[in-house]
Amino acid sequence: MLYLCATPIGNLKDMSPRIVETLQAVDLIAAEDTRNSIKLLNHFAIDTPMTSYHEFNKVEKAEELVQKLLAGKDIALITDAGTPAISDPGEVLVAKCMEAGVRVTSLPGPVACITALTLSGLPTRRFCFEAFLPVENKKELRPILEELKTESRTIILYEAPHRLKSTLQLLYETLGQRRITLCRELTKKFEEVLPMTLRDAIAYYETEEPRGEYVLVVEGKSFTEQKKEAESKWQEMSIEEHMALYEGKGMDRKEAMKQVAHDRGVGKRDIYNYLLKNG
């Protein structure tokens, strides 16, 4: 079986006894960076053999690990911090295990995006996770930003300190003024949670140097705001043009008036009276 084992995102006390027992019992641990993971294993007196599994060998190494699993080995997958397969090459290994009929189980534990969301003070019922924006690939970035413009759910992003300022500026230019909560050093002694607006965040980091990995939790566009924007768009068109748009699509006059009224956020009788007066 493949065991997905969540590891602490900062505080070693967040390591669960079940995960410690599993890491001690499996035949092999696949780790994102064995140099980092050896410190964790030593702390919990785990001497299970390790092998590296990371972004640059995820495809070929996944094939190798699947063969070991099919041969009867139990393998645990860990990352440098958090839950494997979340913004992590582990998703490739899990997919290949599923294809090969290898059993996979997940041992829950810390995950930075959820930890930050619960601390953000922003709506948590509906959210979307974008991980790191592909800022170096403009072709891939453009459609993502277009989606985020109208995203009504709370948005969660990861960002490195050296790119934080440019990402905040990009978000402001794309989304406009929104609430944002910046989280860093989560679960650690100097944990910092900063609720502010995008504009204020840009100003704050003009004098403050970003440090540590960040989780950005950004307010989505409310349905009320989306409705106002849609209604404003229709106001640029005359009622006559608006009616012609729907009648040109085959609607009868009564249905067209109903749709025009809905688009503009007014009553159907308002459209009827306008057309009667100006017809």
PyMOL commands that set and color helices and strands:
alter all, ss='L'
color gray80, all
select helices_A, chain A and resi 12-14+17-25+34-43+58-70+90-100+112-120+138-149+161-175+198-204+223-235+239-247+253-264+268-278
alter helices_A, ss='H'
color red, helices_A
select strands_A, chain A and resi 2-5+28-31+50-52+75-78+104-107+127-132+154-159+179-184+192-197+214-218
alter strands_A, ss='S'
color yellow, strands_A
deselect
rebuild
show_as cartoon
